[in-house]
Amino acid sequence: MAAAGAGGSDGGPSCTSAAGSGPLTDYSACVSSGTVTFKVTFHSSKPFYHVFIDTDGNTRTGYQLPYPSPSALGADYMIENGGLFRSRSTDWSWTETSTRPTRTVSGGTQTWVLPLSKIGSPTRAQRVEFHAGSDYTAVITFNP
């Protein structure tokens, strides 16, 4: 299950993480100094890696993740490989933003960093799900 850690009084990051199992493991969302960092380890090579982000907490808005996703997540934003996209409907309809998250790849672990302001400057809990091929993680929730 997800574990949350509060940022320290020194301004350190506030993180939510999960160990996961199977093809996607060790995933997290960390917020620090106005940025959010998403991290996941993929255990198989796929052409596309996704981070789906629900910024409004409404499962009926944004892209509706299909089966076999374990959740009813309405993704308002998506990171696909190195681009950030905004949902235009509940179907697969996206507009690429001008923001390019900083993406690093180390073995099977991928990390993306972007300013919170690029996903609407959220002030309440956000939900995130990672995806590659037909594999999805459980949803984790993080606080900006």
DSSP file with accessible surface (Angstrom, degrees, kcal/mol):
  #  RESIDUE AA STRUCTURE BP1 BP2  ACC     N-H-->O    O-->H-N    N-H-->O    O-->H-N    TCO  KAPPA ALPHA  PHI   PSI    X-CA   Y-CA   Z-CA
    1    1 A M              0   0  221      0, 0.0    18,-0.3     0, 0.0     2,-0.1   0.000 360.0 360.0 360.0 163.3    0.0    0.0    0.0
    2    2 A A        -     0   0   50    137,-0.2     2,-0.4    16,-0.1    16,-0.2  -0.369 360.0-157.5 -71.5 143.7    1.0    3.6   -0.4
    3    3 A A  E     -A   17   0A  58     14,-2.9    14,-2.3    -2,-0.1     2,-0.4  -0.984   5.0-150.3-123.3 133.5    2.9    5.3    2.3
    4    4 A A  E     -A   16   0A  88     -2,-0.4     2,-0.4    12,-0.2    12,-0.3  -0.827   8.1-167.9-104.9 143.8    3.0    9.0    2.8
    5    5 A G  E     -A   15   0A  36     10,-3.3    10,-1.4    -2,-0.4     2,-0.2  -0.995  17.3-134.7-129.4 129.0    5.8   11.0    4.3
    6    6 A A        -     0   0   93     -2,-0.4     8,-0.1     8,-0.2     2,-0.1  -0.551  28.5-104.7 -81.4 147.5    5.5   14.6    5.3
    7    7 A G        -     0   0   33     -2,-0.2     7,-0.2     1,-0.1    -1,-0.1  -0.375  41.2-115.3 -66.1 146.2    8.1   17.1    4.3
    8    8 A G    >   -     0   0   41      5,-0.2     3,-2.0     1,-0.1     4,-0.2  -0.244  27.3 -99.4 -78.9 172.8   10.4   18.1    7.2
    9    9 A S  T 3  S+     0   0  142      1,-0.3    -1,-0.1     2,-0.2    -2,-0.1   0.679 120.1  70.3 -66.5 -14.1   10.7   21.5    8.7
   10   10 A D  T 3  S-     0   0  137      1,-0.0    -1,-0.3     0, 0.0    -2,-0.0   0.391 121.7-103.9 -83.5   5.8   13.8   21.9    6.6
   11   11 A G    <   +     0   0   48     -3,-2.0    22,-0.3     1,-0.2    -2,-0.2   0.644  67.1 159.5  83.9  13.7   11.6   22.1    3.5
   12   12 A G        -     0   0   23     -4,-0.2    -1,-0.2     1,-0.1    21,-0.1  -0.094  47.8 -72.5 -63.6 170.7   12.4   18.6    2.4
   13   13 A P        -     0   0   72      0, 0.0     2,-0.5     0, 0.0    -5,-0.2  -0.244  32.6-138.1 -68.8 152.1   10.1   16.7    0.0
   14   14 A S  E     - B   0  31A  38     17,-2.6    17,-2.8    -7,-0.2     2,-0.4  -0.965  34.4-172.6-105.5 120.8    6.7   15.3    0.9
   15   15 A a  E     -AB   5  30A  35    -10,-1.4   -10,-3.3    -2,-0.5     2,-0.4  -0.907  27.2-166.6-124.5 148.1    6.4   11.9   -0.8
   16   16 A T  E     +AB   4  29A  10     13,-2.4    13,-2.4    -2,-0.4     2,-0.3  -0.999  28.0 167.7-123.9 129.3    3.9    9.2   -1.4
   17   17 A S  E     -AB   3  28A  52    -14,-2.3   -14,-2.9    -2,-0.4     2,-0.3  -0.927  21.8-163.8-141.5 163.4    5.3    5.9   -2.5
   18   18 A A  E     - B   0  27A  10      9,-2.4     9,-1.6    -2,-0.3   -16,-0.1  -0.990  20.6-141.8-146.2 145.7    4.3    2.3   -3.0
   19   19 A A  E     -     0   0A  64    -18,-0.3     7,-2.8    -2,-0.3    -1,-0.1   0.894  39.8-177.9 -73.9 -40.4    6.4   -0.8   -3.6
   20   20 A G  E     - B   0  25A  36      5,-0.3     2,-0.3     6,-0.1     5,-0.2  -0.013  15.8-124.8  65.4 179.6    4.1   -2.4   -6.1
   21   21 A S  E >   + B   0  24A 103      3,-0.6     3,-0.7     4,-0.1    -1,-0.0  -0.973  61.2  24.9-155.7 162.3    4.6   -5.8   -7.7
   22   22 A G  T 3  S-     0   0   52     -2,-0.3   113,-0.0     1,-0.2    21,-0.0  -0.538 118.8 -10.0  83.0-142.6    4.9   -7.3  -11.1
   23   23 A P  T 3  S+     0   0   47      0, 0.0    20,-2.9     0, 0.0     2,-0.4   0.657 131.7  46.2 -74.3 -17.1    6.0   -5.2  -14.1
   24   24 A L  E <  S+BC  21  42A   8     -3,-0.7    -3,-0.6    18,-0.2     2,-0.3  -0.982  73.3 156.1-129.4 121.0    5.8   -1.8  -12.4
   25   25 A T  E     +BC  20  41A  17     16,-2.6    16,-2.8    -2,-0.4    -5,-0.3  -0.847  44.0  32.1-136.7 171.8    7.4   -1.3   -9.0
   26   26 A D  E    S+     0   0A  96     -7,-2.8     2,-0.3    -2,-0.3    -7,-0.2   0.910  72.2 169.5  48.4  58.6    8.8    1.3   -6.6
   27   27 A Y  E     +B   18   0A  14     -9,-1.6    -9,-2.4    13,-0.2     2,-0.3  -0.745   3.8 162.9-105.8 151.1    6.6    4.2   -7.8
   28   28 A S  E     -BC  17  39A  17     11,-2.5    11,-2.2    -2,-0.3     2,-0.4  -0.988  32.1-146.1-158.2 162.6    6.3    7.6   -6.1
   29   29 A A  E     -BC  16  38A   0    -13,-2.4   -13,-2.4    -2,-0.3     2,-0.4  -0.987  24.2-176.1-134.3 124.7    5.2   11.2   -6.3
   30   30 A a  E     -BC  15  37A  24      7,-2.5     7,-2.8    -2,-0.4     2,-0.4  -0.981  10.1-158.1-127.4 136.5    7.2   13.8   -4.3
   31   31 A V  E     +BC  14  36A  14    -17,-2.8   -17,-2.6    -2,-0.4     2,-0.3  -0.948  22.8 153.1-116.1 132.8    6.5   17.5   -3.9
   32   32 A S  E >   - C   0  35A  35      3,-2.0     3,-1.8    -2,-0.4   -20,-0.1  -0.926  64.7 -10.2-158.5 131.3    9.2   20.0   -3.0
   33   33 A S  T 3  S-     0   0  117     -2,-0.3     3,-0.1     1,-0.3   -21,-0.0   0.850 128.0 -48.0  49.8  44.0    9.8   23.7   -3.6
   34   34 A G  T 3  S+     0   0   46      1,-0.3    82,-2.6    81,-0.1    83,-0.5   0.600 118.2 102.6  78.7   8.8    6.9   24.0   -6.1
   35   35 A T  E <   -CD  32 115A  48     -3,-1.8    -3,-2.0    80,-0.3     2,-0.4  -0.867  56.9-147.0-120.3 159.6    7.9   21.0   -8.2
   36   36 A V  E     -CD  31 114A   0     78,-2.8    78,-2.1    -2,-0.3     2,-0.5  -0.981   8.3-159.6-124.8 138.0    6.6   17.4   -8.4
   37   37 A T  E     -CD  30 113A  39     -7,-2.8    -7,-2.5    -2,-0.4     2,-0.4  -0.984   3.3-166.2-120.0 123.9    8.7   14.4   -9.1
   38   38 A F  E     +CD  29 112A   0     74,-2.8    74,-2.7    -2,-0.5     2,-0.3  -0.924  12.1 178.2-107.9 136.8    7.2   11.2  -10.4
   39   39 A K  E     +CD  28 111A  94    -11,-2.2   -11,-2.5    -2,-0.4     2,-0.3  -1.000   7.1 159.8-143.3 139.8    9.3    8.0  -10.3
   40   40 A V  E     - D   0 110A   0     70,-2.0    70,-2.8    -2,-0.3     2,-0.5  -0.986  31.4-131.7-155.5 149.6    8.6    4.4  -11.3
   41   41 A T  E     -CD  25 109A  19    -16,-2.8   -16,-2.6    -2,-0.3     2,-0.4  -0.945  20.1-159.2-107.8 123.5   10.6    1.3  -12.2
   42   42 A F  E     -C   24   0A  10     66,-3.0   -18,-0.2    -2,-0.5    -2,-0.0  -0.873   7.9-163.9-100.5 132.9    9.5   -0.6  -15.3
   43   43 A H  S    S+     0   0  113    -20,-2.9     2,-0.3    -2,-0.4   -19,-0.1   0.190  73.4  46.1-103.8  14.8   10.5   -4.2  -15.6
   44   44 A S  S    S-     0   0   45    -21,-0.3     2,-0.4    64,-0.1    -1,-0.0  -0.984  86.0-110.2-150.0 152.5    9.8   -4.5  -19.3
   45   45 A S        +     0   0  111     -2,-0.3    -2,-0.0     2,-0.0    87,-0.0  -0.710  40.8 168.3 -87.7 128.1   10.6   -2.4  -22.3
   46   46 A K        -     0   0   66     -2,-0.4     3,-0.1     1,-0.1    -4,-0.0  -0.942  42.4-123.8-132.6 158.1    7.7   -0.6  -24.0
   47   47 A P  S    S+     0   0  101      0, 0.0     2,-0.4     0, 0.0    -1,-0.1   0.800  97.0  39.4 -74.2 -24.9    7.5    2.1  -26.6
   48   48 A F        -     0   0  100     33,-0.1    85,-0.6     2,-0.0     2,-0.4  -0.989  60.9-170.9-131.3 136.0    5.4    4.4  -24.3
   49   49 A Y  E     -F  132   0B  24     -2,-0.4    32,-2.5    83,-0.1     2,-0.4  -0.980  17.7-163.5-122.0 134.3    5.5    5.1  -20.6
   50   50 A H  E     -FG 131  80B   9     81,-3.0    81,-2.3    -2,-0.4     2,-0.5  -0.931  23.8-167.6-126.0 146.9    2.7    7.1  -19.0
   51   51 A V  E     -FG 130  79B   0     28,-2.0    28,-2.6    -2,-0.4     2,-0.5  -0.994  20.1-159.3-122.7 115.3    2.0    9.0  -15.8
   52   52 A F  E     -FG 129  78B   2     77,-3.2    77,-2.1    -2,-0.5     2,-0.5  -0.880   7.9-164.6 -98.7 129.4   -1.7    9.8  -15.6
   53   53 A I  E     -FG 128  77B   0     24,-2.9    24,-2.1    -2,-0.5    23,-1.9  -0.958  13.4-161.3-123.6 122.2   -2.6   12.7  -13.2
   54   54 A D  E     +F  127   0B   0     73,-3.2    73,-1.9    -2,-0.5    21,-0.1  -0.879  17.4 170.3 -99.8 105.6   -6.0   13.5  -11.9
   55   55 A T  S    S+     0   0   22     -2,-0.8    69,-0.2    19,-0.2    -1,-0.1   0.641  71.8  46.0 -93.7 -16.5   -5.8   17.1  -10.7
   56   56 A D  S    S-     0   0   48     18,-0.3    -1,-0.1     2,-0.2     3,-0.1   0.463  96.7-127.2-107.3  -1.7   -9.5   17.8  -10.0
   57   57 A G        +     0   0   48      1,-0.2     2,-0.7    17,-0.2    69,-0.0   0.599  69.6 125.4  70.3  10.9  -10.4   14.7   -8.0
   58   58 A N    >   -     0   0   51     16,-0.2     3,-1.3     1,-0.1    -1,-0.2  -0.890  46.4-164.6-108.3 113.7  -13.4   14.0  -10.4
   59   59 A T  T 3  S+     0   0   54     -2,-0.7    -1,-0.1     1,-0.2    16,-0.1   0.637  87.2  62.4 -72.0 -11.0  -13.3   10.6  -11.9
   60   60 A R  T 3  S+     0   0  190     14,-0.1     2,-0.3     4,-0.0    -1,-0.2   0.498  96.6  66.3 -92.5  -5.6  -15.9   11.7  -14.5
   61   61 A T  S <  S+     0   0   48     -3,-1.3    -5,-0.1    13,-0.1    -4,-0.0  -0.820  90.5  20.6-112.0 158.6  -13.7   14.4  -16.1
   62   62 A G  S    S-     0   0   10     -2,-0.3    14,-0.2    14,-0.1     2,-0.2  -0.117 110.5 -21.6  76.9 178.3  -10.5   13.8  -18.0
   63   63 A Y  E     -L   75   0C  27     12,-2.5    12,-2.6    11,-0.2     2,-0.8  -0.397  62.4-136.2 -64.2 128.8   -9.4   10.6  -19.8
   64   64 A Q  E     -L   74   0C  67     26,-2.2    10,-0.2    10,-0.2    -1,-0.1  -0.791  21.6-128.3 -89.1 110.7  -11.0    7.5  -18.4
   65   65 A L        -     0   0   18      8,-1.4     8,-0.1    -2,-0.8     2,-0.1  -0.370  27.4-132.9 -61.8 133.9   -8.4    4.8  -18.0
   66   66 A P    >   -     0   0   54      0, 0.0     3,-2.6     0, 0.0     5,-0.2  -0.332  38.2 -48.4 -84.3 168.0   -9.5    1.6  -19.6
   67   67 A Y  T 3  S+     0   0  214      1,-0.3     0, 0.0    -2,-0.1     0, 0.0  -0.439 119.3  43.1 -59.4 136.6   -9.4   -2.0  -18.4
   68   68 A P  T 3  S+     0   0   55      0, 0.0    -1,-0.3     0, 0.0    68,-0.2  -0.854  87.7 109.6 -98.1  23.7   -7.1   -3.4  -17.1
   69   69 A S    <   -     0   0   15     -3,-2.6    69,-0.1     1,-0.2    62,-0.0  -0.391  64.5-142.7 -56.4 135.4   -6.5   -0.3  -15.0
   70   70 A P  S    S+     0   0   92      0, 0.0     2,-0.3     0, 0.0    -1,-0.2   0.442  73.0  62.6 -81.7   3.6   -7.5   -1.0  -11.4
   71   71 A S  S    S-     0   0   28     -5,-0.2     2,-0.8     2,-0.1    -2,-0.1  -0.815  75.0-127.9-129.3 166.4   -9.0    2.4  -10.9
   72   72 A A        +     0   0   64     -2,-0.3     2,-0.5    -8,-0.1    -8,-0.1  -0.774  50.4 162.9-105.6  78.7  -11.6    4.9  -12.0
   73   73 A L        -     0   0    1     -2,-0.8    -8,-1.4    -8,-0.1     2,-0.9  -0.887  33.5-153.3-104.7 127.7   -9.1    7.7  -12.6
   74   74 A G  E     -L   64   0C   0     -2,-0.5     2,-0.5   -10,-0.2   -18,-0.3  -0.832  21.8-151.0 -97.2  95.5  -10.1   10.8  -14.6
   75   75 A A  E     +L   63   0C   0    -12,-2.6   -12,-2.5    -2,-0.9   -21,-0.3  -0.560  23.3 177.4 -77.5 116.2   -6.7   11.9  -15.9
   76   76 A D  S    S+     0   0   13    -23,-1.9    11,-2.5    -2,-0.5     2,-0.3   0.734  74.5  25.3 -84.8 -26.5   -6.6   15.6  -16.5
   77   77 A Y  E     -GH  53  86B  20    -24,-2.1   -24,-2.9     9,-0.2     2,-0.4  -0.956  65.9-165.4-135.7 154.9   -2.9   15.4  -17.5
   78   78 A M  E     -GH  52  85B   2      7,-2.3     7,-3.0    -2,-0.3     2,-0.6  -0.995  11.8-152.3-140.8 133.3   -0.6   12.8  -18.9
   79   79 A I  E     -GH  51  84B   0    -28,-2.6   -28,-2.0    -2,-0.4     2,-0.5  -0.937  17.0-172.8 -97.6 126.0    3.1   12.5  -19.2
   80   80 A E  E >   -GH  50  83B  44      3,-2.2     3,-2.6    -2,-0.6     2,-0.5  -0.973  60.8 -56.4-121.9 113.3    4.0   10.3  -22.2
   81   81 A N  T 3  S-     0   0   33    -32,-2.5   -33,-0.1    -2,-0.5    -2,-0.0  -0.362 126.2 -13.2  52.2-103.2    7.7    9.6  -22.3
   82   82 A G  T 3  S+     0   0   14     -2,-0.5     2,-0.3    -3,-0.1    -1,-0.3   0.309 119.9  83.7-111.3  11.2    9.1   13.2  -22.4
   83   83 A G  E <   -H   80   0B   2     -3,-2.6    -3,-2.2    17,-0.2     2,-0.5  -0.810  62.6-139.6-117.1 155.6    6.0   15.3  -23.1
   84   84 A L  E     -H   79   0B   0     15,-1.0    13,-3.1    13,-0.3     2,-0.3  -0.957  24.4-173.7-112.1 129.9    3.1   16.7  -21.0
   85   85 A F  E     -HI  78  96B  30     -7,-3.0    -7,-2.3    -2,-0.5     2,-0.4  -0.921  17.2-141.6-125.2 147.9   -0.4   16.6  -22.4
   86   86 A R  E     -HI  77  95B 117      9,-2.9     9,-2.4    -2,-0.3    -9,-0.2  -0.911  28.9-115.3-109.2 135.1   -3.7   18.0  -21.2
   87   87 A S  E     - I   0  94B  18    -11,-2.5     7,-0.2    -2,-0.4     3,-0.1  -0.402  23.3-172.6 -69.1 141.9   -6.9   15.9  -21.6
   88   88 A R        -     0   0  161      5,-3.2     2,-0.3     3,-0.3     6,-0.2   0.478  68.6 -11.7-108.3  -9.5   -9.6   17.2  -24.0
   89   89 A S  S    S-     0   0   43      4,-0.6     4,-0.3     2,-0.4    -1,-0.2  -0.954  80.3 -81.7-168.1-175.3  -12.3   14.6  -23.2
   90   90 A T  S    S+     0   0   61     -2,-0.3   -26,-2.2   -27,-0.2     2,-0.1   0.581 109.5  68.8 -80.7  -8.4  -13.0   11.3  -21.4
   91   91 A D  S    S-     0   0  115    -28,-0.2     2,-2.1     1,-0.1    -2,-0.4  -0.404 114.1 -69.9 -97.5-178.5  -11.6    9.5  -24.6
   92   92 A W  S    S+     0   0  135     -2,-0.1     2,-0.4    -4,-0.1    -2,-0.1  -0.482  85.0 130.0 -75.2  82.0   -8.1    9.4  -25.9
   93   93 A S        +     0   0   27     -2,-2.1    -5,-3.2    -4,-0.3    -4,-0.6  -0.913  29.7 168.7-141.7 111.2   -7.9   13.0  -26.9
   94   94 A W  E     -I   87   0B  31     -2,-0.4     2,-0.5    -7,-0.2    -7,-0.2  -0.905  28.3-149.3-130.3 151.2   -4.9   15.1  -25.8
   95   95 A T  E     -I   86   0B  64     -9,-2.4    -9,-2.9    -2,-0.3     2,-0.3  -0.988  27.0-129.1-117.3 124.3   -3.3   18.5  -26.4
   96   96 A E  E     -I   85   0B 101     -2,-0.5   -11,-0.3   -11,-0.2     2,-0.1  -0.539  22.6-145.4 -73.3 134.0    0.4   18.6  -26.0
   97   97 A T        -     0   0   38    -13,-3.1   -13,-0.3    -2,-0.3    -1,-0.0  -0.446  23.4-112.6 -88.8 171.2    1.6   21.5  -23.8
   98   98 A S  S    S+     0   0  117     -2,-0.1     2,-0.3   -15,-0.1    -1,-0.1   0.572  87.0 105.1 -80.3  -7.2    4.8   23.4  -24.3
   99   99 A T        -     0   0   20    -15,-0.2   -15,-1.0    19,-0.1    -2,-0.2  -0.576  52.5-166.0 -78.9 132.1    6.1   22.0  -21.0
  100  100 A R        -     0   0  148     -2,-0.3   -17,-0.2   -17,-0.2     3,-0.1  -0.942  19.6-137.8-115.0 105.0    8.8   19.3  -21.3
  101  101 A P        -     0   0    8      0, 0.0     2,-0.6     0, 0.0    13,-0.2  -0.289  27.5-104.8 -57.5 147.4    9.2   17.5  -18.0
  102  102 A T  E     -E  113   0A  94     11,-2.6    11,-2.1     2,-0.0     2,-0.5  -0.682  47.1-166.0 -73.4 119.0   12.8   16.8  -17.1
  103  103 A R  E     -E  112   0A  91     -2,-0.6     2,-0.4     9,-0.2     9,-0.2  -0.944  13.4-178.2-116.4 129.4   13.1   13.1  -17.7
  104  104 A T  E     -E  111   0A  80      7,-2.6     7,-2.6    -2,-0.5     2,-0.4  -0.966   8.0-161.7-124.4 145.8   15.9   10.8  -16.5
  105  105 A V  E     +E  110   0A  81     -2,-0.4     2,-0.4     5,-0.2     5,-0.2  -0.996  11.8 173.5-127.5 126.6   16.2    7.1  -17.2
  106  106 A S  E >   -E  109   0A  94      3,-2.8     3,-2.1    -2,-0.4     2,-0.2  -0.907  69.1 -53.8-133.7 101.7   18.5    4.9  -15.2
  107  107 A G  T 3  S-     0   0   73     -2,-0.4   -65,-0.0     1,-0.3    -1,-0.0  -0.470 121.9 -20.9  63.7-127.6   18.1    1.2  -16.1
  108  108 A G  T 3  S+     0   0   35     -2,-0.2   -66,-3.0    -3,-0.1     2,-0.5   0.489 118.0 100.3 -89.5  -1.6   14.4    0.5  -15.8
  109  109 A T  E <   -DE  41 106A  31     -3,-2.1    -3,-2.8   -68,-0.3     2,-0.4  -0.741  52.0-170.7 -92.0 128.3   13.7    3.5  -13.5
  110  110 A Q  E     -DE  40 105A   9    -70,-2.8   -70,-2.0    -2,-0.5     2,-0.4  -0.947   1.9-170.0-118.3 141.0   12.3    6.6  -15.0
  111  111 A T  E     -DE  39 104A  22     -7,-2.6    -7,-2.6    -2,-0.4     2,-0.4  -0.990   2.7-170.5-131.4 134.7   11.9    9.9  -13.3
  112  112 A W  E     -DE  38 103A   0    -74,-2.7   -74,-2.8    -2,-0.4     2,-0.4  -0.994   2.9-170.7-125.0 136.2   10.0   13.0  -14.4
  113  113 A V  E     +DE  37 102A  46    -11,-2.1   -11,-2.6    -2,-0.4   -76,-0.2  -0.986  15.3 155.4-127.0 132.5   10.2   16.4  -12.7
  114  114 A L  E     -D   36   0A   3    -78,-2.1   -78,-2.8    -2,-0.4     2,-0.1  -0.991  46.3 -92.1-150.6 156.6    8.0   19.4  -13.5
  115  115 A P  E >   -D   35   0A  52      0, 0.0     3,-1.7     0, 0.0   -80,-0.3  -0.451  30.5-131.0 -66.3 139.0    6.7   22.6  -11.9
  116  116 A L  G > >S+     0   0   17    -82,-2.6     3,-2.0     1,-0.3     5,-1.5   0.837 105.7  69.0 -57.5 -31.4    3.3   22.1  -10.1
  117  117 A S  G > 5S+     0   0   67    -83,-0.5     3,-1.2     1,-0.3    -1,-0.3   0.750  87.7  65.8 -62.1 -20.5    2.1   25.2  -11.9
  118  118 A K  G < 5S+     0   0   94     -3,-1.7    -1,-0.3     1,-0.3    -2,-0.2   0.583 101.2  48.7 -80.7  -8.6    2.2   23.3  -15.2
  119  119 A I  G < 5S-     0   0    1     -3,-2.0    -1,-0.3    -4,-0.2    -2,-0.2  -0.133 139.3 -76.8-117.5  34.3   -0.6   21.0  -14.0
  120  120 A G  T < 5 -     0   0   52     -3,-1.2    -3,-0.2     1,-0.2    -2,-0.2   0.639  65.4 -86.8  89.6  15.2   -2.8   23.9  -12.8
  121  121 A S      < -     0   0   72     -5,-1.5    -4,-0.2    -6,-0.1    -1,-0.2   0.950  60.3-151.0  50.0  56.1   -1.0   24.9   -9.6
  122  122 A P        -     0   0   19      0, 0.0    -1,-0.1     0, 0.0     4,-0.1  -0.245  25.3-176.9 -62.4 146.6   -3.0   22.3   -7.6
  123  123 A T        +     0   0  137      2,-0.1     2,-0.2    21,-0.0     3,-0.1   0.410  63.8  56.0-120.6  -5.8   -3.7   23.0   -3.9
  124  124 A R  S    S-     0   0  142    -69,-0.2    18,-0.1     1,-0.2   -67,-0.1  -0.724 103.2 -55.0-121.5 176.3   -5.5   19.8   -2.9
  125  125 A A        -     0   0   41     -2,-0.2     2,-0.3    18,-0.1    18,-0.2  -0.151  52.1-154.7 -54.5 140.0   -4.7   16.1   -3.1
  126  126 A Q  E     - J   0 142B   1     16,-3.2    16,-2.6    -4,-0.1     2,-0.4  -0.880   3.8-141.8-116.2 149.4   -3.8   14.8   -6.5
  127  127 A R  E     -FJ  54 141B  67    -73,-1.9   -73,-3.2    -2,-0.3     2,-0.4  -0.924  18.3-173.6-116.5 140.7   -4.1   11.2   -7.8
  128  128 A V  E     -FJ  53 140B   0     12,-2.7    12,-2.4    -2,-0.4     2,-0.4  -0.981   9.8-177.0-136.2 142.1   -1.5    9.5  -10.0
  129  129 A E  E     -F   52   0B   0    -77,-2.1   -77,-3.2    -2,-0.4     2,-0.3  -0.997  16.5-144.1-138.6 136.8   -1.3    6.2  -11.9
  130  130 A F  E     -F   51   0B   0      8,-0.4     7,-2.0    -2,-0.4     2,-0.3  -0.723  20.8-176.3-100.0 152.7    1.6    4.8  -13.9
  131  131 A H  E     +FK  50 136B  21    -81,-2.3   -81,-3.0    -2,-0.3     2,-0.3  -1.000  18.5 166.5-152.2 144.3    1.2    2.8  -17.1
  132  132 A A  E >  S-FK  49 135B   0      3,-2.2     3,-2.6    -2,-0.3     2,-0.2  -0.904  70.4 -33.4-155.9 131.2    3.2    0.9  -19.7
  133  133 A G  T 3  S-     0   0   39    -85,-0.6   -87,-0.0    -2,-0.3   -88,-0.0  -0.379 126.7 -26.3  59.9-121.8    1.8   -1.6  -22.3
  134  134 A S  T 3  S+     0   0   78     -2,-0.2     2,-0.4    -3,-0.1    -1,-0.3   0.204 117.2 104.4-106.5  16.4   -1.1   -3.3  -20.6
  135  135 A D  E <   +K  132   0B  41     -3,-2.6    -3,-2.2  -112,-0.1     2,-0.3  -0.827  43.5 176.7-107.0 135.8    0.3   -2.8  -17.1
  136  136 A Y  E     -K  131   0B  41     -2,-0.4    -5,-0.2    -5,-0.2     2,-0.2  -0.957  20.6-135.4-130.2 152.0   -1.0   -0.2  -14.5
  137  137 A T        -     0   0    6     -7,-2.0     2,-0.1    -2,-0.3  -112,-0.1  -0.494  36.7 -93.9 -91.2 170.8   -0.1    0.5  -11.0
  138  138 A A        -     0   0   52     -2,-0.2    -8,-0.4     1,-0.1     2,-0.2  -0.411  54.8 -90.7 -71.8 162.4   -2.6    1.2   -8.2
  139  139 A V        -     0   0   34    -10,-0.1     2,-0.4    -2,-0.1   -10,-0.2  -0.550  39.7-163.0 -75.4 139.6   -3.4    4.9   -7.7
  140  140 A I  E     -J  128   0B   2    -12,-2.4   -12,-2.7    -2,-0.2     2,-0.4  -0.929   8.5-143.1-118.5 151.0   -1.3    6.9   -5.2
  141  141 A T  E     -J  127   0B  62     -2,-0.4     2,-0.3   -14,-0.2   -14,-0.2  -0.936  17.9-176.9-114.4 134.7   -2.4   10.2   -3.8
  142  142 A F  E     -J  126   0B   2    -16,-2.6   -16,-3.2    -2,-0.4  -112,-0.1  -0.941  19.5-134.0-130.1 154.4    0.0   13.1   -3.1
  143  143 A N              0   0   95     -2,-0.3  -112,-0.2   -18,-0.2   -18,-0.1  -0.924 360.0 360.0-108.9 129.7   -0.5   16.5   -1.6
  144  144 A P              0   0   55      0, 0.0  -113,-0.1     0, 0.0  -108,-0.0  -0.206 360.0 360.0 -70.2 360.0    1.0   19.6   -3.2
